[in-house]
């Protein structure tokens, strides 16, 4: 690059200056290209050094699963586009990721700077070793191994601090010999993953595809043939998708709707919605009232007419895309720009469509839709959507009213677990209390959660800036999908100089956040798990007071609050004495030492059946047995925990025997009553 000569400037100053600016722009583009290629090379080099060369698909092993990882759409990212690759493993439901990765995993090669990557990677992964619960065999329960699960975790290799998880898909393998589908990436926002799988050992003859598999293949072929690298290609894809949806008959016979439903939903599940919905144009191209591209507007219109055919999963993808794009679209035009009002009106139209999605779903489908949106992650969950993205008070009130009206129609109120993290389900650097357990999961917490079979929401004192670390911790202990309601950084900072005020601030923050969350889930019967370390007892008192008021006015079933008692500094003595426990019990708050004891409390409250009590207690025994004795702070601490667990297990066994005796007694009474009054015939 050279500056224009004096003769050139004198002869044609405008031309010379324009050429100079053009050269600067070209040089800038070249610098960016070189920087991008250099970064890509560094990412690939680091990935190869950490994981080795891409694994070559080997011939099918005996008793193996053949997996084809096709593509992913709408991967979440922080600052730069992700560099995604996949890790494919097999395991069992609720098994921690670390136990699944025992050398049997397969890794695809990374896709450079792709939010909608296409791997088309074929691999073979072995079945996991048989796993049978030893304690359940001893008690004569569930001697068969649990069902096998195919797990595909999408990782982002482009992070400066190491690989970041972008989501995980889990496929429960049944008796079928093959399958294909598009699955939600848990913990990955509204992203999805498309895979095919087959078990060669079960393929004994020609196989027929189900209607769902045929719809999957049609949708996969449709999107594979679309070029979305340019604005023209995106507009064409929008118009073609809208045309396909518009040609499907609406509100005709149930048979026709059932036939078209899989195809429409697969198209939505595999669609790169971040590129198709609300794709704002360059302000120079905005003319008159046409703020949206014609394709985007047509697609929204057709989708509004076909909401009856969408599953909750497809609906949650539409909501997720709008939650991501609406705020940035509204802020894309400065206030002084003449097109500002036009952009705002466009945003209003999309917000109205967002509310229509909520108002369309009813009953159990609405509950499932809210669950899927809630698990999208921080800044994308249902609370953020309703209270931040929906800016119209009228629309928000209509959505909340719809939630409340649908809850009143339900006969049964689904259980919903609300749990603290630190000192409640995990022992780490956060939280207050002595060395009751070694660093790691609190034994028995997750088995009890599984026995309850309820949704789990974590109400944590951790501030939002630590949410990424919190989610990685939950992933490591086997919880890939959960809602995390964070605390505030101010309350955490207060711990250093005003601990008592900090506890009060944490409780107030939890009460405020939970108040909004409970309004979004009026159908839920909440069970709160906390600890006696920091503010959870104060929150539990507010929690149960609100429950008593709600039960009196609306007949909503009562809540339950359980507090895991932390230890004092010696790790031996519990923090709560017998008097304080009795006083809390009078207010509906139950303090427990082990999760077997917590399960017994829930059994006595009628929230857990006998089989669930047995399962939770056995899980507590197993997880406690897996902890190495030397990991405890001292042998005295270990012995204290062991005696607490044995005491609670004895009480659990007594309760189960008493329940079985009552059941047999009631059965005999019913039988004798039937014989005492024979039929007159």
N, C-alpha and C positions, 0 to 999 in steps of 0.2 A: 504494500500500500504506500502511495506517495502523494504528497500534497500537490495541488495544481501549481503550475509555473506561473510567474508573473505575467507572461505574455498571454496565457490562456485566460487568466482572470480579467485582464484588460480587454480582451477580444469578446468574451462572453461570460460576464460575472455570474449570472444566474445559472448558466449551464455548468460552469466549473464548480460552483458551490453545491449544486444538486448532485453532481458526480461524486463529490467528496463525501456528502452524507450517505449516498448509496454504498460507497466503499466501506464506510464505518459500519453500516448496518450489516453488510456482507461479512465483515470481519467479526462482528459480534455473533452472528449465527454460526460461523465457523468455530469460534471459541466454545460456544455452547455445545456444538456437536462433538468436539474433541473431549470436552469435560464429561459429556454423557457417555461416550465410548470408554473413556478411562475409568469412570465409575463402574460401568457394566463389567469391564475386565477385572476390576478389583473384587467386585461382588462374586463373580464366577470363580475367581482364584480362591477366595476365602471359603466359598461353598465346597469346592473340590477338596481343599485342604482339610475341611472339617468332616465331610461325608464321603470323600472318595469320588471316583468317576461314577457316572450314571450306571446303575445296575442294568445289566443286559437281561432281558426276559429269558429265563431258562425254560426248558421243556417242562410240561406239567408233571409235578411230583405226585406220588401216590397220596391220596387223601389230601388234596390241595384245592384251592379255590382260584379260578382264573378271573382276574379283575381287569377291566378296561376303564381307566379314568379318562373321560372325554374332555370335559370343560368345566369351568366355573364362571359365574357372572356376578357382577356388582360386589367384588371384594372390597372390604373397607381398607382405608389407608389414612395415615396421619398427615404427612407433609408431601411426600413424593409417591409416585405410583409404585405399587408393590412389585416385588420380584418373587412370585409365588412358585412353590413346588409342593408336592404331596408326599405324605408318609402313609403307607397302607399297611395295616396290621389286622390281626384277628384277636378276639378276646371274648370276654363274657360281660353281660350287663353289669353296670356299677363297678366294674373293675378299674382301679387306677391305671392311668396311661403308662406309668413306669413298668407295671407288671405285664402289660401287653407287648412292650418293646423289649424282647429278650433275644434279639438277633434274627428274628423272623420277619422284620419289617422290610418294606420295599420303598425306595425313594425315587421319585421322578426327577427329571432335570428341571431347573428353574426356567420360568418364562420371564424375559426381561421387560420390566415396566409395562405390565399388562394387568388391567383391572378385570378384563374378561378373558382369561387365558384359555388356550386350547392345547392340551397335552397329547391326547390320543395315545396314552401310554398303556401298554399291555404287560401284565405281570402275573406271577403265580405266587400265592402266599399259602403257607401251610396252616392247617387247622391248629388251634391252640391245644395244649395238653389237657387231658381230662382234669376237671376240677370238681371235687365233691367236698362239701362242708363236713369236716370230721365230726364236729360236735353234733350236727344234725343227723349224721348216720348213727351216732351213739344213742340218740334219743328216738331213733326209728322214723325220722322225718326226711323227706326229699333226698333220697339216695341217688337220684338221677342227676347228671350234670346239667347245669343251666343251659339255655339256648346259646348258640354261637352268634357273635356279633361281628360284622365287618365294619371296621373303623377307618376312615380316611381323614387325616388331619392336614389342612392346608396351612403351610408356613410361609412367611415372608422373609426372604433372605436379604432384603435390602436395608434392614435396620442397622444403625450405627452401633448399637449395643448388643448385637446378636440377633438371631432369628426370633421373629414374633409370630405367635399363633394367630392366624386369620379366621379360624373356625374349624369345626369338626363335624363330620357327617357320620351317622351310625345307622347301619342297615341290619335289622334283625333277620337272620337266615332261618327260614322255616324248613318245610319238607320239599319245597320246590327245587328243581335241579338248575334253574337259571332265573334271571330277573334283570330288570333295567328300570331306572327311574331317576328322578331329579329330587334331591334331598336338601333340606335346609342345613346350612352350616351353623351349628349351635355356637353361640358366642361371636358370630361374625356378622351382626346386623341383619340385613335382609338378603345376604348372599346365598347362592345355591350351588350345588355340585351335581353333575350328571355322570353316572357310572353304569356300566354293565357288569354282570358277574354270572358265572356258571360253575357248576361242580362236575368235572369230567366223570367222576365215579358214578354219578347218578344219571348221566346222559346215556341211557341204554338204547335209545331209538330216536326217531324224528320227533321234535318237540314243536308244539303250537304256541304262538304268542297270545297272551291275554290282550283284551282291548286296551288296557293301560300301557302295555309294552308297545303295541302298535302306535298308540298316540305319542309315546315317548320318541319312537323312531321318526315319525313324521315331523315332530317339532325339532328334533335334533338336525334333521336334514334341512329344514327350513332355515334355521339360524346359521348352519354351517355355510350356506350359500350366500349369505348377506355380507356385503362389504360395509362396515361401519367406521371406516377410517376417515371419511369425509362427511361434511354436512349434507351433501347431496345423497350419499348412501344412507345416512340416518333418516332423512326425509322419505326416501323410497321405502325403507323398512317400516316406518310408521304407517305410511299409506297402505302398504301391502298387508300388514297385520290388521289394520282397521278394515280393509276389504274382506279379509278372511272371516273376521268376526261378524261383519255385517251380512255376509252371505248365509251365516247359520240362522235357521229359523228360530224366532223367539216366541215364547208363550204358546207353543203348539202342544203336541201330545207329549206325555211324560216319556214315552219310548224314545222320541227324537231327541229330547233334552238329555236323557241319560246317554245316548250315543255320542252326542257332541261334547258333553262335559269333560271327558278326559283330554280331548284334543285341545280345547280352549285353555284348560288349566295348565297343560304342559307347555303351551306356547307362552303363557304368562310366567311360569316357573323358570323357563330357560331364557327369557327375554332379558337383554341388558337394559333394565328399566332406567338406570341413571343416565343413559344416552337417549332414551326415547321419550321420557316424560319431562315436561317443563324444560326443554332444552332452549335456553335463552339465546337470542341472536345478537349479533354485533349491533350496538345502538345505531350505527349508520344505516343499517338495513331496515330499521323499524320505520314504517311509513303509515301515517294515518292511524287507524284503530287496529291494524293487524300486528299486534305485538308478538303473538305466538306464530310459530311456523304452521302452515296449514296441516302438516302431518300430525303435529302434537295436538292440535285442536280436534282433528277428526278422531284421533285415537281416544281422547278423553270422552268424546260424545258417544262413541260405540261402546266403550267400557261401561259407561253409565247405564246403557241399555242391557248389558249382559251380566250385571252383578248377581242375578239369580243363579247363574251357572258356576260361580266361583266357589272354590273351597276356602276355608279359613286360611290355609297356607298361601294360596294365591292372593287373597285379600291382604294378608300381612305384608306381602312383597310390595303391593301398591302403596300401602300406608308407609312402609319403610322408605321407599324412594321419595315420596312427597315430604316426609319428615326431614330428609337430608337436603332436598333441593329448594323447598319453599323459602326458608329464611335467606339463603344466599340469593335467590332470584329477586326477592323483594328489595334486597340491599344492593342490587346490581346497578341501580340508576340513582344518581344524586338528586337531591330535592329540587335543585334549580333547573334540572333538565326538563325540556318541554314534554318529554314522553314519560315523566315520572308517574303521573296519574294513570296513564294507560297500563304501565307495568303493574301498578297496584291493583287495578281492576282485573288484570290477568291473574294475579295472585289470589284475589278473592274468588275467582271462578274455580281455581284448583283447590282452594281451601273448602269450598262448598262440595266439590267432588270427594275430598277426603272425609268430610262428615257423612256424606251419603254412604260410603263404605261401612262406617260404623253403624249407621241407622238401618242398614240392610240386614245385617246378621242378627239372629235371635237365638235364645235358649243356649243349648250346649255349644252351638257353633260360635256364638258370640264369646263365650268363655274361652274357647280354644283360640279365637282370634286375638283376644286380649293377652293370653298366655304367650303366644308367638311374638307379639309386638313387645311385650314386657322383657323378653329374654334377648332383645337385640343389643343391649349394652348401654353404657352411659351416654346420655345426650341423644338417645334414639328410642328410649322406652316409652311406655304408655303415658307415664306422668309428664314427661317432656312434651309428648305429642299434644296432649289435651290442654296442658296449662301454659305451654310456650308457643308451639307452632300454630295452634288454633287461636288466633288473636281476637276473633269476634266473640263477645260475651254471649250474644244470642245463640250462636252455633254451639259454643261450649256448653251452655245450659241445656240445649236440646240433646246433646250427646250424653251428658250426665243423667238427664231425666230418662233417656232410653235405657241406660245401664240399670237405673233403679227400677224401672217398670219391668224389665226382663227378669230381674232378681226376684221380684214379688211373685212371679209366675212359677218359680221353681218349687218343687215339693221337698227336695233335699238340698241342704246347704253344703257345698263341697268344702273339705278341710283345706286350710292354707297355712303352711308353716311360716312363721316369721321368726328369724333367728339372728342373734348376734354372731360374730365370728370369733374374735379373740377371747380366749379363756372359756369359750362356750363350745366351739367345734374344733378349734385349733389353738395350740400353745406355741406362741412365738415371741417376738420382741414387743408387740403391742399388748395393751391390757395390763391390769394390776392384779397382783396375787403372788403367792409363794410358789415354789417349785413342786406343784402337785403332781404333774406328769412331765416326762421329757418333751422336748420340742417335737411337734408333729400333731397329727389328729388326736382329738380326745377320744379314747376308745368308747365305742357304743353309740356315738352321735349319729353317724350315717346309717347304721343298721336300723335305728329307731325311725329315722326319717323315711327310709325305704319301707318299713313295716306300716307306717301311717299311709303311704301311697299318695301323698299330697304334694302340691306345688311348694317350692321352697323359695322364699325371698329373704335375703340377708339385709338386716338393718344394722349397719355398722357405724362406729364412731370414726372410722378412717375417712380422711378428707378426699374429695374427688380426684386430686392429683395422684393419689395412690391406687386408683381403681384398676389400672392395668396390672399392677403388682398383685392386687387382691384377686383378680380373675385368674392370673397364672397360678396362684396358690390353690384356688378352688379346682382348677383343671388338674393339678398334680394329685389332689386327693380324690379325684373321680367325679367331680361336679362340673360338667361342661356347660350346662344350661341352668342359669339361675339369675334372678333379678338382684342387683346390688343397689341399695339405697344408701348413699354415702352420708357421712357426717360433715362437719365444717372444720377448716384449718384453724380457725380462731379458737375453737374449743380444745383442740389438740394442743395448741401452743399454750393455753392457760394452765395445762397440767404442770408446766415447769415452775410457775410462780404462784399459782392459786389453785391447788388441786381440788378443794371442795367446790369452788365456783365452777371449775371445769366439769365436774361430775354433773352439776345442775344444768350447765349449758349443754352437755351431751344429751341429757334426758329431754330437755326442751327441744333440741334439734330433732331428736328421734320422734318426739310427739308430733311436731309440725310436719315432718316428712310423711310419717305414717298416716296422719289425718288426710292428706291428699290421696295417698295410696288406697286407704280404706274407702274413700268416696268413689274411686274407680272400680272397686271390687265389692259392691254392696252384697253380693251373693255369698261371700266367703265367711266361713267360720274359722277364725284365726286361733292358732296356738303359738304362743310366744315362748321362745327359749332364750334366756339371757344368763348372765353370771352376776355374782355378788361383788364384782370388782369395781366397776365404774358406771354408775348412773342407771343401770338396767332395772334395779329395784324401784327407783323413782318412776321410770317409764312404765313398769309393770303396774304400779298403783293407778296411774292415769289410764292405762290400757284396760284394766279390770273395772274401774269406775265407769268408763264409757260403755263397757259391756253390760253392766247392770242397768244403766239408763236405757240402752237400746232394747234390752230384753223386756223391760216394763212397757215401753211405748210401742214397739213394733213386733214383739214376739220373736225377734231374731234369737237363735240359739246362743247360749252363753259361750264366751271365750274361755281359754285356759292359759295360765301363765306359769312357767316353770323356770326356776333359777338354779343354775349349776353353782354350787358353793365352792368358791376358791379357798385355798389354804392360807394360813398365816405365813410369816417369813420362814419358819422352820420347815414348811412343806408337810407338816403332820397335822397340826390342829386346824380344824375348819374355822372359817371366819365367822360363821353364824352360829350362835349358841341355841340351845333348845327353846329358850324363851322367845327369842326373836323369830325363830321358825314357826312357833305356835301363833304368834301375833300375825305374821304374814299369811299363814294358812287361814286365819279368820277372815282375811281380806281377799281370799281366793288365789293367793300366790303360794306355790308349792316349791320348797327348797329341796334339792336332791344332791346326793354325793356321787352316784353313778347313774349311767343312762339306763341300766336295768331297773333302778329305783324310779327313774322318770317314767319308764314304760309302765311300771306298776301303777303309778299315779294316774296316768291316762287311762289305764284299764279300769280303775276304780271310778273314774269319771264317765265311763261309757264311750270314750273316744277311740279305744283300741280293743279289738277282740282277742280271744284267748290265743289264737294262732299267731296274731301279730305280736302279742306279749312274749310268746315263746321264741319267735324269730328274733325280736329285738334283744332279748336276754342272751340268747346263744351268740348273736353277733357281738355283744359286749364282751362275752367270755373269750371269743376267738381273737378279737382285736387286742384285748389286754394281754393274752398269751403270746402275741407276736412281738410285744415290746421286750427288749433285752433288759434283764434285771440291772445290769451295770449302768444302763442309761439313766436310771433314777438318781436323784440327788444323793440318796443314801439308802442303805438296806432298810432302815426304819421307815422311810417314806414308802418304799415298795411294799413292805409288810402291812402298813396302814391301808394302802389302796387295795391290797389283796383281801384283807379282812372286810373292808367296806363292800367289796363286790360279792364276796361269799355270803355276807349277811343279806344283801338285797336279792341274791339268787335264791336263797332259802325262802324268802318271803314271796318271790315270784312263783316258786314251785308250790307253796301252800295255796296261793290264790288260784293257780291253775287246777290243782286237785279239788279245791272247793267248788270251782265253777263246773268241773266235770261231774261232781257228785250232784250238784243242783240240776244239771242237765238230765242226768239219768233219773233223778227223782221226779222231775217234771214229766219225763217221758213215761215213767211207770204210772204216774197219776193220771195222765191223759189216756193211757191204755186201759186202766181200770175203770175210768169214767165212761169210756166207750162201751165196755162190757156190761156196766151196771144198767145201761139204758139201751137194750137191744131194739132193733127195728121191729115195728109191728107187723111187717110183712111176713 
